[in-house]
Amino acid sequence: MMPAGTSHAGLRFVSQLFSYPEQLPVPADLPAGMAAEAGALMGEMVGVAAVRLQNEYVRLFVNALPEVPCPPYGSVYLEGSLMGETTLMVRGLYRKYGLEPAEMPDHIAVESEFLAWLQGLAVNDTAARQDFEHLLGHLQEWTGPFFDRVEQHDQLGCYRQSARLARAILNKHC
């Protein structure tokens, strides 16, 4: 039996929230009570110039001095460095299903997108269900501190709201 909670669309939305903002995320199929919050967030993001949103994304997640305030990689929070054992574990799961992401395997957007895809398989496949539950547990293990950092360091407010909404979506799976 699959975990109760948000559909794969919620996980896909989390992925979109923490992907480089070339276009705004499209909220769909979110749990009751979250659709309004997602709509408000989208309204806020539309009100920000695209270049400001992109600059804030880069500052928070990609490149800032003296260090990136919110690295979006699980291994940073679980092991204190990039490309640790957990990164290799996640990469192994992707490869098991014939996938090789362009981004680092333990990036929040990549893990969330893969989980959304895997959740569809897990409905009828026991091994996929076990992999889904394992990877979801991995994601939930490190995203709390990541979301805390985003809430602390975001200067626009959009990513702070994204962190709060993503935390609520992921908590629906518990």
Disulfide bonds with the S-S distance in Angstrom:
none
